[in-house]
Amino acid sequence: MLRSLLRTLALLMAITLLPATVAAQEDDWSARSDPGKRAEVIKRYKQILEGNPSATFVLKQLLKEVGYGRPLERLIEEYREKAAKNPN
């Protein structure tokens, strides 16, 4: 009896806290809607890749964040210039 009461209480608490948690997550991770935050995320991905070029997950996230078309071409050109300056 006590166990089912505790289970019900835990479920009610989870249900009431869920909308606030979801709203906070949307605010925290909505880099696409905020250009400044998006630029900061892209900058951070680039920093991580400079320290660890084999971080494939980070590279995938960077490419996803940058998108296709002209932004991707600029990113490729940026890395080509870096490679030309430091061919090691």
VENJO-V916490 format. One record per residue. N is the residue number from 1. SS is DSSP state (~ for helix, > for strand, _ for the rest). PHI is phi as a letter, one per 30 degrees, with the letter a starting at -180 (999 if undefined). Layout:
{{N,SS,PHI} {N,SS,PHI}}
This chain:
{{1,_,999} {2,~,d} {3,~,d} {4,~,d} {5,~,d} {6,~,d} {7,~,d} {8,~,d} {9,~,d} {10,~,d} {11,~,d} {12,~,d} {13,~,d} {14,~,d} {15,~,d} {16,~,d} {17,~,d} {18,~,e} {19,~,e} {20,~,d} {21,~,d} {22,~,d} {23,~,d} {24,~,d} {25,~,d} {26,~,d} {27,~,d} {28,~,d} {29,~,c} {30,_,c} {31,_,d} {32,_,d} {33,_,d} {34,_,c} {35,~,e} {36,~,d} {37,~,d} {38,~,d} {39,~,d} {40,~,d} {41,~,d} {42,~,d} {43,~,d} {44,~,d} {45,~,d} {46,~,d} {47,~,d} {48,~,d} {49,~,d} {50,~,d} {51,~,d} {52,_,b} {53,_,d} {54,_,c} {55,_,d} {56,~,d} {57,~,d} {58,~,d} {59,~,d} {60,~,d} {61,~,d} {62,~,d} {63,~,d} {64,~,d} {65,~,d} {66,~,d} {67,_,i} {68,_,c} {69,_,i} {70,~,e} {71,~,e} {72,~,d} {73,~,d} {74,~,d} {75,~,d} {76,~,d} {77,~,d} {78,~,d} {79,~,d} {80,~,d} {81,~,d} {82,~,d} {83,~,d} {84,~,d} {85,~,d} {86,_,b} {87,_,d} {88,_,d}}
